[in-house]
Each structure stands twice: as structure tokens, then as C-alpha cells.
Amino acid sequence: MGIPIHKYDVVIVGAGLAGCAAAREAAHAGLSVCVLTKLHPLRSHSGAAQGGINAALSTEDSIELHEFDTVKGSDYLGDQDAIKLMCEKAPETIRWAEKMGAVFSRNEEGKIAQRPFGGQSKPRACYAKDRTGLTLLQTIFEQAHRDGVDFKDEYYVADLIYEDGKASGVVAYNLVDTKPMIFNARAVMFATGGYGRAFKVNSNAHANTGDALSIVARKGLPLEDMEFVQFHPTGLAGTGILISEAARGEGGRLFNSEGERFMEKYAPNKLELASRDVVSRAITKEILEGKGCGENKDHVMIDLTHLGEKIIMERLPELRDLALTFLGQDMIKEPISIAATAHYSMGGIPVNKHGHVRKNTQEFVEGFYAAGECSCVSVHGANRLGANSVLEALFFGRHVGQTIVDDVKKGISFKEATSDDAQFTINKIKAFKESNGNEKVPLLREELQQGMTDNAGVFRTESSLLQQRENIKQLRQRLKNIRIDDHSTVYNTDLQEAIEFGHMLDYSAFIVDGAIHRKESRGAHFREEYQTRDDENFLKHTMAYMDENGDIRTEYMDVVLGNFEPQERTY
């Protein structure tokens, strides 16, 4: 029996802000669009974004300032053509979302309220209380639905159909019954989010297993700047669940066990509102120096009690609920326990500012696009500013959707898929189900996450990274020796986790390899032996390729410079 083949103009993988915004634009222009997602679109991780979305709206702010802050925040590794485009279009993007029904919080004058965020010269994070991502996601999903986008949730995308420089669809299986099928299209877009789940303590949803990055790498295509993983300064201690930067934006203060407001040492001007990499390192350093709080001395405290109940309930109600639920701490009455948590991926699938996926430093893949956190258009460079990710997902999602419409009109060829295209996926599922070893995926995953946290976390050394490279090699071998107890076809989460773990191993190898080669400290990547930035040797993007044995080869690509020359970064 043949495998069902479904045909569309555009197939999008991932239904967060970037995927929904692109789908809405393409469908609105009359293309047939299918969105495939592991979970319901409104459960996408974009909905977890709390703090805000940046745009230079106020009279005292300017687009140039937003550009400068973003370039400086990126530690000068951001591509300034893409940054310029995003910052220029930010105000229009806010108006677009608002026109479609997104409700933002307001100030006394009735204008969209904006709060200060780390590393920014002016308050420019537009927000909807502390659930900005969910407000935007609900709005854009509804409008995409209204325009006739075919959303298929609970589908697992396992492979990209790619040959001769052309992408022509994906192979997926339905989680309900594990039946494989092919989605054949002129244009394929990946918008699958980040890869924070490689680390033990992280703020990412369970679905954020970074599958798309590994699927791309297995086709011999490059991944860019994977060594840059952002650690968010304020995750709830022990859980990694995020306490948004909004808490510091509204005036939260950080204290160690000795009652010191320690940011005065690390960022005397900006204090708690220095950029995220600076604050994360400061918190981690205090803990490493034995000034952490609690029995295990493994966290610091953020104090919001001076704000008072009215402001907390008005602007940070969800954050209060999270701290009460997970730690039993009420931020109205007491400081709450926080520590740095793996949060955001600056690296990803390399694209130009219009979302075309790179085949190498010079050429592009026909009919293949990416946007949002899984992509690396490099507006964030080595470190992302808070509230720029929601902007990136929404703006580039929309922009890439428009690019796809233009490209389809110009004529992307439609290449017919055949049942053979699904054979790799079918064999893989069969191999995992029949594998009868003695290893268990959850234990292997625990080892990977612990190793990545210990050896490739906030602080990195040559020896810790080499140790982690070796760990990953051994885990690869052990994965061949797993056993899956569930042999059913209905919602087989054991099988899904085994496939996802294979992907996690792949991109973790890229993170470690990029970090070994980058002998400098820049943004979120901090090497103990090379504590300064080295523009002479490393003002360039890592482009890494994986062969069939899992070995990685690295080359470099120039950073697109512009109005802002690299200078020392202080806060």
C-alpha cells in the first residue's frame, strides 16, 4: 500500500508566532498552506513569552537607538542589515498585530504601555500584562485559521525531502496512530523553536527538542553559531521555570546570601538591567563563590516587595502565581529564589534576511525557508536582548511568509514526491521499535543534559568541552543499544522520545564543537581561558557541517557590519 501524499503550495513546520504569522500571510495571499505541529498551536512555546515585544514607539526613543542596543547586545556579532530591517519594521509589526486584535496594556495617556528591559537605552518593551506571547499567539493563530490555513496538530515531522539543492516537502507521522505520510510542497518553512532542552535546568517546553536543526544537519546543510546559548538570569530555583525579565524591568533587585545587591559590582550603571549574559554570569559567579542562598547555596534572591501589591497584581500577576505554585513564595511579601536557566538559542539554521536557507556561505536552497528561534538570521549575534525574540518571531515570520508568496508567484518548481521519500523514516521507526538492548532513553537524556550543563554551560573550559564531546560520542553508541517497552502505535511517546533524543545528540555536538573552536569570550559564550573578545580572529559566524558519522567540519562566514563599529561593551 502506498504512503499518502498530500500536496500544498506551502508546508510550514511549527505553529508558534513565526509559523502562524508566515502561514497567515501566505494563505491571505491565496496560497494553499498546511502547518504541521507536534502539539496544539496555542500550546506552542511562543505562548510562554511573558515580558514584552520591542518597538521604538515613544517620542524619546528612536529606531537608531533600538538598532544600536541590539548590535551592542549581540556583542557585535549580529548582522546589521537584518537588525536594521527588524528595528525599522518593529513599530509597523506592533500595529499589524494590534489591528488583528492583540490587546496590549496601556499607560495613563491610553497609548501602548512600554517597560524597561535589560541592555536597552529606553523603555521599549510593549506588553500585555505578563502574558505577551500568549496574547499575540492567540491573535495570529485565529487570523491564520480565518484565512483557511490547514493546521494539523499532533503530527511529528521526521524528515525533510531534499535533493539537488531543492526542498520539496517533509515526511511526518501522525502521533495518534504512527502512520507515516508525505506533505509535498513548492515551499517548505521550518519554524520549530529553540533547543534549550539540551540542558538540565532550562526554561523550555518539553516539546522544544530542536528536531529541525538536526534534520537540516543530516542533509549535509550547515548550522550557524550553535555555540551561543542564552542563559536567562532569573529561572525559579531548581525548576528553571522563567521569571520574566519584566520582574527586573519593573524594579526587581538581586541579592546574595550576605544581603549584598551584587549587580553594583558587575554593572554599576545598569545594575539588574544589564544585558542577560552579564547578569547570568554575575549570578552564577556569586553562587560559585559560595554566596548563594538556601541550604544548598544554589540560588540568589530577587526582591520585588518594594513594588507593593497593586503594581505586582496589575503588571506581574502570572509571575506571582508561578512563584507561589512552584516554590510557595509570595513575591508581594518576600524575595523569591532564582538562578540562571538555559533559555534561548541564538544559533540555528542559517538564513538571509528574507528567510532563504543557506546551502553554504555562498548559495541557497531552493524552496526552503526558516524563521523564529530555530533560524539564525543573526539579529541576536552572540547574545539576545530581552523582548527582541517575540519581535523576531512575529516580524520575520510575517516577512518570510511574504517572501514565500513572492517566490511562488515568480515560480518555484513543484517536484513530485514518491513513497520512496518516506523510506528512511519508516526504517528508523522500525529500527527503534525492534532494538532490544538494555539502555533507556530517559537515563541517556538525563546524562546528556547534566553533561551539557556542567561542561558547556554559563562558563566553559577547553577540558570541560572536550570531555562533553567525548560524552556525546559515547551516548551515540549507547543509543544504538536502547530498548523501547511500548510497541503500540497509539501515542507512542517512548518512540517519539527516542527519535527526539537522537536529534538532541546531534545539535548538542554542534554546540560543543562551536564552543571548542571559538577561543574567545563573546556574549553568552564565555571561555575561562580566553576571557576577552577577539575581533581580529573571531568577528565571524561559525558555519558547521556534519558528515554521516557525526563528525563536524567548521568554516566561517563574515559578519555583516554597518553603522556601528565594534567597541568595548560595558553596562
N, C-alpha and C positions, 0 to 999 in steps of 0.2 A: 504494500500500500504506500502511495506517495505521501510526502510530507506536505501539509497545506502551505500554500504560498499566498500571502496577502500583499496586494500592490497599492502603493500610495505615491504621491509626489514627494512627501517628506516624512521621514520617520525620526522621532526625537526620543532619546532615552533619558529619562529623568523628568520629574514633574514638579521640581521646585520653582523658584522665581524665574531662573534663566530659561528652563524648559517651557514653562507655561507662557512666558512673555513671547518667546520665539514662536510657539505654536499659535498663539493668538494672532500675531502679525501675519503669519503665513496663511492661516485659514481665512482671516479677514480679507486677504487679497485673492481669495478664491481657490487656493491650492487644497488638495486632499491631504490631511495631516493626521498621523497616528502618534500618540505619546504612550510609550511603554514605561511602566514603573513597578518596582518591587512592592510598593505599598500604596495606599490611597494618596492621591496628590496632596491633600490637606495634611497628611502626616509627613510630608517631605521636611527635611531638616531646615529649610528656609524659614519655616514657621517658628523655629526656636530662637530666631534673631530677636533680641529684646530691645536694644538700646536706641537704634535710630538709623537714618539714611542721610548721608551728607549731601548738601547742596548749598552753594553760596547765594542765599536769598536776601539777606539783610543788607541795608544800605552801608553799614560799616564793613561788610565782608566783600571779597571780590573773587572772581574766577581765578585770577592770577595767584592770589593767596592760597586758594584751595589746591591749585597745581603745585605751588612751592612746598606746601606742607606735605603733600603726597610724595613728591620727589625726595624731600628730605627724610620723611618717614621710611621710604624704601631703601634708605642708605645709598641713594644714587644708583641703584641697580634697576629701578623702574624704567620702562621705555617711555620717553617723554612725549612721543607722538600719540600713544594710546592714552596717557594720562591727560594730555591736553583735550583730546576728544571727549573723554569721560567727564572731566570737570566742566567743560563748556556746555555739555548737554544735560548736566545734572538738574538745573532748575526746570528745564522742559520735561525731564523724566518725572519729577515730582508732580508737575501739573497734569501730565498724562495719567498718572496713577490716580490722582485726585478726581480728575474728570470721569474716570471709570468707576468711581465710588469709594475710594480709600478714604477713611476718616482719620485725619491727623489731630493731635492735641493742639489747642490754640493758646495764644497769650492774651493779655488783657485787651489788646487792640483788635483781637479777632483774627490775627494773622497766624500762620502755622508756627507753632512753638519750636524753638531750637535750643538744644542743650550743649554745653561744652563737652568735648571728648579729648582724650589724650593726644598730644602731638599736634593739636590744631590751634591756629592763631586766634580764631573767633568761634563762638558757639554756632555750629552749623549742622548739628545732627537733628533733622526733623524726626519727630517721634509720635507714636500712638501709645500713650502711657508707657508701659514697658513690654508691649507685645507688638512691636512694629512689624516684624517679619510675618506674623500670622495675619495681621490686618491686610498687608499687601498681597500675601499669597491667596487669601480668600477672594479678594477683589479680582486678581488677574486670572485665577482659575475659573471663576464664574464667567468672566468675559470670554475666555477661550472656549468654554463649554457652549456659551451662547452662539459663538461663531462656528460651531459644528465640529470642533476638534474631537477625534475619536480617542478617548482615554481608555487605555487597557491597564488596569492595575492588577497587581499580583501576577505579573509576568517577569520572569528572570531572563535578562539578556546575557547570553553566554559567549557570543562570538560576533565579530564584525565580518561581513562579506567584503573582501578586499582583494583585488589583484590588478596588476599592471597600472598602479597609481590611481585606481578608481574605487571608491567605496560605493556599494550598490545595495546595502541593506544590512540587516542583522539577523542572527539566529537566536530565538528565545524559546523558553518553555513556560507553560502555564503552571504556576505553583499549585493550583488545585489538583491537577492530575499528571503533572510531569510530562505532558505531551509536547514534543518539540514542534516548532513551526518557523516559517521564514517570513520576514517582513521585507519586501523588496521595494526599493525606492530610488528616485533620482538623487535625492539628497538625504544624508544621514547626519544627525547632530547629536553629540554627547553633551549632557548637562547633568552629570551624575553626582556632583558634590565632591566633598573632600575625603581625606584619608587619615583623619586623626585617630581612628581606631587601631592604628599600628602601635599606639602607646597605651600603657596600663591605665593611667589616670588621664581621662580625656573628656571633652565636653560634647562629643559627637553622638548622634543617634546610633542605635545598633545596626541600622541599615547602611551606615557610611563606611563601607568596606573597600571603597576605591577601585571597584572592579574594572571600570572603564579604562583606567590608566594601564593596568596590566594587559587588558585585551589589545590596546593600541601597541604596547611594547612588544607583545608576542608576534605582531605583524612586521617587526623589524623597523617600526617607526620610532622616532625619538621621544623622550620625555625631557622637560626643561626645568632646571633649577629645583630639583626634588629635595635638595638638602635643606631648603628653607621651610621649616615647620614652625608656625607661631604657637608659643605657649601663652595662654591668656593669664594675666596676673591673678585673677580672682575666681577660682573654682571653689565650690564648697568643699572644705577639708575632707579628704577620704573618698569623696564621690566623683569629683571633677565636674559636677553639675554647675552650670555657669551662673555666676552673679555678674550681671551685665556691667559693662563699663559705665552705664548710666549711674550706678551707685557712686563711682568716683566723680562722674560729671556733675552730680547734684551736691557733691561736697564730702564724700566719704573719706576718712583718714585712716592710714595704715599704721599700726603699732606692733612692736615686737614684745617679747616677754618682759623686757625691762621697762616697758612703758614709753620707749623712745618712738617718736614719729620719724622713722628711719629714712624716709624719702628725702629728708633735708640733706642727707649726706650724698645721695646719688644724683639728685636732680634739683638743685637748690632753687631754681626759678619755677619750674613746672610742678615740682613735688609729685603728688599722685597722678597728675595728668601729663607726665612724660609719656613717650611712646611705649607700646606694650612690651617690646623686647627689654627695654631699660628697667621697667617696673618688675617684670618677671624675674630678671636676673637678680635684682635687689632683694626680692622676697626670698628667692632660693638661697642667696648668699647668707642672708640673716639666719635662715634655718640651718645651713651647713656650719655656720659659726656658733651654733648652739644657743641662738637667741630665739628659737621657735617657742610657741606656746603649747600648752596641753601636756598630758602625761608623756607622749612620745616626742614632744618638741618638734612636731612635723608641720606646723602651720603658723600663720600670724593672724592678727585680728583686724577687721575693718569696722570702724566705728561710725555709725550714722545717727546715733541717738540725739545729737545736737540739732538735727533737722526738724525733729518733732513729728508727732503722729499725723498731722494734717498733710504735710508735704509727702511723707512716706506713702500714705494711703492714696494720695492723688497721683503721684508720679511713679512709685515703685511697688505697687500692690502685689504684683506677681513674685518679685524678688523676696518680699517678706514671707509670702506663702511658702516659697521653696526652702528658705532657711528654717522655717517652723517645721515643715514636713520632714526634711531630711536630717536636721541637726537639733530640732527642738529649741532653736534660739530665736528670740523675737527682736528684730533689729530696732524696734521702737524703744525697747527697754535696755538692750545690751549689745555689745560688739559681737560680730559673728566671725566664725573661724574660716579662713580661706588659705589656699595655696595655689601655686601655678598649675595650670592644666593644659594638656595638648589640645589645641583648639582649631587651627586653620592651616590650610596648605597653600603656601604662596606658589609653589611649583605645580606642574601639571602637563597637560597636552599642549604642545606649543602651537599657538595660533598668531596670525597677524591681527591688526586692529579691527578687521572686518570678520574675524572668526574662521578664516580658512586654515585648516590644519596643515602644519608643515610636514613635508616628506623628509626634508633635511634643511640645512641652513639656507639653501637657495630655492628649492622647489616646493610646490604644494600638492596635496592630494585632491583629485577632482571629486566634487560632490560630498566632501567630508568637512564638518564644522564642529566647533566646541565653544561653550561659553559657561560662565559661572566658575565655581571653585575648582572643578576638575580641569579647567583650561589654564594656560599660562599666557595671557596676552601681555603679562607683566606690567600691570598698573601698580602692583604692590612691591615688586622687586624683592628685596631681602626681608621686608617687614611691612605688614599691613597696618594702616591706621584704622581705628575703630569706626564703624558706620560707613566705611568705604566698600565693604563686601556686599552689603544689601544693594548699594548703588551699582556696583559692578554687575551683580546678577541681574538686576532689573534692566539697567541700561544696555549692557552687552547682549542680554537675552533678546531684547527687543531689536537692537541694531542687527544682530546676526540673523534674526528672523527676516528682517527687511533685505539683508544681503542675499539670503536664500531665494526670496521672491524674485529679486533682480536676476540672479544667476539662472534660475529655472526659466525665466522669460527669455533670457539670452540663449538658452538651450543646453542644459546638462543632459547628456545622453542617458537613456534608460536601458540598463543592462539586465537582461532576464536572468533571474536566479534559477538554480535547479536543485533538486533534492540532495544532490551530492554536497552542496554547500553546508548542509547540516550534519554531515557525517562525523566531523571532528567532535562536535558537541555530543552526539549520540554515543560515540565511542568513550568519551570522557565520563559521561554519566554511568555508562555500563562498567567502566573500569573501577570507578569509586564504589559502586554498589557491590561489585564482586570481590573487591580487595578484602582479603581475610587475614590481615596482620594483627598486631597487638597494640597499635598506637591509637590514642583517642584525640580527635581534633580539639576539643576544649582545652586539654592539657598542653598540647603543642602551641595553641594560640596564646595561652597564659604565659608560656615560656618566651614566645616572640615578644609579647607586649612588655613583659618585665625587662627583657634584654634591651629593647629599644629605649625604654625609659631610663634604665641605668647607664647605657653605653652611648646613646645617641640623642640625649635629652637636651636640657637647657644648657649644660656645659658638656663639651666633648673634648676628648684627647685622642691622639693617634692610636694609643694602645687600646682604649675602650672601643674605638671604631673598628679596629682590626679584629678585636675579639667578637664584636657583633657580626662582622662579615662572616666569620667562621661559624658562629651560631646559626646564621641563616642557611649556610651550606648544609650543616648537619640536619636542620629542620626540614630542608628539601628532601634529603634522603629518607628521613623518618616519615614524611608524608606519603611516600610510596608504600609504607607498611602500615596503613591505617585500617581500621575496621569500622564499618557503619552498621549499627544494630538495626536501624529502621530500613526495611526493604519495601515499604509500601510506596504507592505512587501519589498518595494524597497528602499535601502539605508536608513533604519530607524535608523538615528543617535540618536534619542531620546531613543530608546530601548537599543542601544549599550551603551550609556552614563549611563543608569540606571544600566545595568549589571556591567559596569566598576566601578561605584561608590560603589556598594556592595563589590567589591574586594578591593577598596581603604580603605573602613572602616575596613576590616579585617586586612590588613597589618599595617595600622596606629595603630591599637590596639597592635600589636606586638612591634612596635617602642616604644610606650609609656610604655608598660609593662616592656620591657627590660631595659628602662631608669630608671624606678622606682626601680627595683631590684638592679641595678648596682650603689652601693653607693660609687662612686669614680669618679675622672675625668681622662679620658684616651683618647688621640687622639681627635676625633671630638665630643666625648660625654663629656660635661662639666657640672658638678653639683655644684651649688653655695655653697651648704653646705659641700661638700667634694671636695676641690679644688686640692687635690693631688692624684697621682696614688697609688693604694693599691695592690701591687703584692701579698701580703700574702693572701688576700681574693678574689681577682678578676683577677688574671692572669689565666683566663679561658674563654672559649667560652660559651655564652648563647645558650642553645637549648630549644626552646619553642614550646609547642603543644597546639592546640586549640580544645575544645570539641564542640559538636553540638550547644550548647547555646552561643558560642562565648567566653567562659571563657578560660583563658590561664594558663597553668601549665609550670613551668620553671625547667629545670635541667641544669647541667653544664658539659662541656667536656674539657679535658686537652688541653692546647696549645702545639703543637709540637715544642720543643726547639731544639737548635742546637749549632752552633759555637759561637753565640753571646748571652752573658748573659745580662739580663735586667740591664740597668743603667739609670741614670737621662738623660732626653732628653733636650738638650739646642741647640739653633741655634745662 
